[in-house]
């Protein structure tokens, strides 16, 4: 067996350490400073979390023991912050079914990296490692939002989004679901 093999995903496909779990196809694609990227614009008293992907169908009901790393390149241009809990950060969370309630929200446990986006007109690389704060087998959703914007007047340019198991930041490769020619060796 290849030493890079990590395991098997719930759908039966094999998983290697460098496999990108981000299978959402790009939206709002623009060219900015010479790079093709996605653009998100947010305003005061607005929430922009269209950069969302549900990981549950790919990874199953994992818990605190499973670490993920989200990484991407971005330019974040913030013109003004609002006063109603403004956010510009990576936001992994989810829900579980609680016998006493219909749904129970859980957040994440930071492991390494910075959750916040940095304002500026230069391309930056963002890496954040986390675990979902839930017992294994309890989650019914595991959404990841690489860049969650709320109550900020800002533009975000983002490219090369990658979500992997573990705490390593691998060079970007698209998910096989997006580019079937991708071969991870």
HUNORPE-V896104 format. One record per pair of residues at least 12 apart in sequence whose C-alpha atoms are under 6 Angstrom apart, sorted by the first residue. I is the first residue (numbers start at 1). J is the second residue. Records with the same first field share a line. If there is no record, write none. Layout:
I->J ; J
//
This chain:
4->16 ; 17
9->59
20->162 ; 163 ; 164 ; 175
21->163 ; 164
22->162 ; 163
23->175 ; 177
37->158 ; 159
38->157 ; 158
39->156 ; 157
40->155 ; 156
41->154 ; 155
42->153 ; 154
43->152 ; 153
44->82 ; 151 ; 152 ; 153
45->151
46->150 ; 151
47->149 ; 150
48->149
49->148
51->145
52->144 ; 145
53->143 ; 144
54->142 ; 143
55->142 ; 143
56->141 ; 142
61->136 ; 137 ; 139
62->136
63->132 ; 134 ; 135 ; 136
64->131 ; 132 ; 133 ; 134
66->131
67->130 ; 131 ; 166
68->129 ; 130 ; 164 ; 165 ; 166
69->128 ; 129 ; 163 ; 164 ; 167
70->127 ; 128 ; 162 ; 163
71->126 ; 127 ; 161 ; 162
72->125 ; 126 ; 160 ; 161
73->124 ; 125 ; 158 ; 159
74->123 ; 124 ; 157 ; 158
75->121 ; 122 ; 123 ; 156 ; 157
76->119 ; 120 ; 156
77->119 ; 120 ; 154 ; 155
78->119 ; 153 ; 154
79->153 ; 154
80->152 ; 153
81->152
82->151 ; 152
86->150 ; 151
87->149 ; 150
88->117 ; 148 ; 149
89->115 ; 116 ; 117 ; 147 ; 148
90->115 ; 145 ; 146 ; 147 ; 148
91->145
92->144 ; 145
93->106 ; 107 ; 108 ; 143
94->106 ; 141 ; 142 ; 143
95->139 ; 140 ; 141
96->138 ; 139 ; 140
107->133
108->131 ; 132 ; 133
109->130 ; 131 ; 133
110->130
111->129 ; 130
112->128 ; 129
113->127 ; 128
114->128
129->167
160->172
//
